[in-house]
Amino acid sequence: MENYRPITKATADKFLQLLKTKGPQSAAMLAAALRMTGEGARLQLLKLAEEGLVVSATTSRGVGRPVQIWDLTPLGHAHFPDTHVELTLQIIETIRKELGEDALEKVVAAREFQQQEKYMNALTGITGLAERLAQFASIRSSEGYLAEWREEEDGFVFIENHCPICCAATQCANICESELNTFKALMGEDVDVKRADHIIAGDRRCVYKITRIKELITTK
């Protein structure tokens, strides 16, 4: 058995980030990703469980022994914090009470315009859809969204494993609609963007399906 060593913050962060970005995993899967022994990964997971950051459940996968699968707890998800939560919620509620819903909608619309302008400037000169997605994923990751993308047979998938504005979006649904509008504006008129998974709706992450419109027409 591998000698147990107290889990360091760096090691804990690696476990938590893998569970955040890849979803529930077995100790063996985490061990392979982190290039350590299965027993070492299991011991580290037990330590994280003691701290309330992860939880396990036993599941059956066809023939063979049941597998223990690990996932983040609400406290584990909170390891990836919502940006300036309390202040943001206070501002939203203040605008709503003092100025009304119309004023709040104007604020969200103004933020949308500013976001689009910022991203458009960052993507200037990048014309290929894959290249734009790669650059956009890098920008969003730097903002705390843990973004990634991949190409599929029918287009692309853009994934945000964390939402640093989740609490604000929960209190103001227009923010999520604004985020989708921004995606559509950045991808261009010849591209269809649909949100397939949504953190606010209870999904683990936000997933956007991105397809060129001419390809949609061809497949119909």
N, C-alpha and C positions, 0 to 999 in steps of 0.2 A: 504494500500500500504506500502511496506517495505521502511523505511527511507533510502534515498539515501546517500551513503558515497562515497567520492572521491576514485576512483579506485587506489589500491596500485600496485606497480610493481609486487609483488608476485601474486596478483589476475590476473593482466593483463597477466602475463606469463602463468598462468594456462589456461586461455581462448585461448591464442594464440597457446599454445602447443596442446590443444585438437583439434583445427581447423587444425593444421598442420598434426597431426597424424591420425585423424579420418575423415578429409574432411569436406565439408559444413555441418552445423548443424543448427537446430532451437534453439531458446532461451530455449525452454522447454527441449530439449535434453541436452544442456549444463548445464542447471540448475540441472537436475537429476544427471549428472556426477559429478558436483561440490557440490551437496547437499545444494542447496540454492533455494529460490523461483524463479518462472519464471519471476516475475516482477523485482526482484533483478538482474537476469541475463540480462534481456532486458535493464535495465538502464546502466549496466556496458558495454554492447555491444554498446550502443549509445555513451558512452564516448570514447570507442575505435574507433568508426566510426569518431568521431570528430577529433581524432588524425590521421586519415587516415590509420589505421591499419586493419580495417575490412570493409566489405561492405555487404549490404543485397539485396536480390532479392526475389520477391514474386512468388511462384510456386503453381500450383494446383495439389493435390494428390487425384484424384478420387472424390468421393462424400464428400461434406463438404466445409468449408471455406478455401480459399487459405492460404498457410503457408509461413511465412517469414523465409528464409534460409540465414544464415550468412556464409561468407567465408573470407579468408585473401586477402588483396590487395597486390600488388607487394611490398609495404612498409612493410606490415605485414610479408611477406615471408622473407624480408631482415632482420627481427628481428633475424633470424637464419642465421648468417653470413657465407659467403664463407671464408674459412681460408686463411688469408694472400693474399687476392685477387690481389692487385696491384703488389706486389712483384712477385707473381707466374706468372702473365701474362707477366710481363717484362722479366722474365727469359726465358719463352717459346719463346717469340718473339725474344729475343737476340740470343738464340741457333739457331732458324730457320734462321735468317738473316746472322749470322756470320759463322755458321758451316753447315747449310743446314738441309733438312728434314731427311736425313739418320742419322745424329747425334742426332736429336730429337727422332727418333724412338729408338735409342740405349739407350738414357736416360730413356725413358718410359719402355723399356724392363728391364733395370737395377732396376728401381723402382719396377716393377712387381716381380722380383726375390726377392728383399729385403722384400716386403710385404708378399709374400708367406712364406718365411723363418720365419718371425716374427710370423705369424699366426700359422704356423705348430708347432712351438715351444710352443705356448700358448695352442694348442689343443693336445699336446702329452699325450697319455694315454687315451684319450676320443675316444672310438670306436663307440658307438651308434650314429646313424645319428641325432636323436632328441637331444641328449646331446651335440653333436658338434654344432648344429644350435643354441641351447640355449647359449652356451658359446661364439660363434661367434657373436651373436646378442648383448651380453653384451659388447664385445670388440668394436664392431662397434659403439654402442651407446656412449661409452666413447670417441670415436673419432668424435662425432658430427653427426652421421648418423640417430639418432633416430630409431634404428632398432628394429624389432619385428618379430616373426615367429609364425606359427600355423600349425597344422597337418590337412590335409584334406583327403577325401576318397582315392584319387589317389596319395597321396604323401604329400609334404610340400610346404608351401609358405613362402618365406623370404622377408620381406618388409623393405625398407629404406625410411622413410618419409622425410628425408632431405639429401641433398648432399653437404657437406662442400667444395667439390672441383669442384662444378658445373661450375664456370666460366672458370677454367682451362680446364675442359673436353669439354666445348663449343669451345675453341680455338684449342684443340688438341684431335681429335676423337679417337686416339689410346689409350687414357687414359681409356675410357669406355670399349674398347675391352680388355684392360689389366685387368680391374676390373672383367669382366666376366671370363677371363682365370683363375684368382685367385680363384673365386668361384668354378670353375670346379675342379681345382687342390685340393682344400681343401675338397671337398665332396667325392672325390675318383673316380676310374675308373668305378665302378659299379653303378654310379649315373648320371642321365641326368639332366643338368641344363640349363634352358632357361629363358631369360629375357622377361617377359610378358609386363611390363610397363616400361617406360623410361622417366625420367625427361627431358633429353635433347630433346626428341621427343615431348615434350609438355604435358606429363602426370604429374599428381600431385606428384607422387612418383615412385621409382624404385621397381619393383616386380619381384622376381625370382621364377619360378616353379621348384621344385626339386623332381625328381621321380627316384626310383630305376629302373634300366634298366630291370630287370627280371619282374617287375610289368608292364612295358610298353609292353613287349613281350606278357605277358599273356592277356592283354586287347585288343590286336590287332586281 
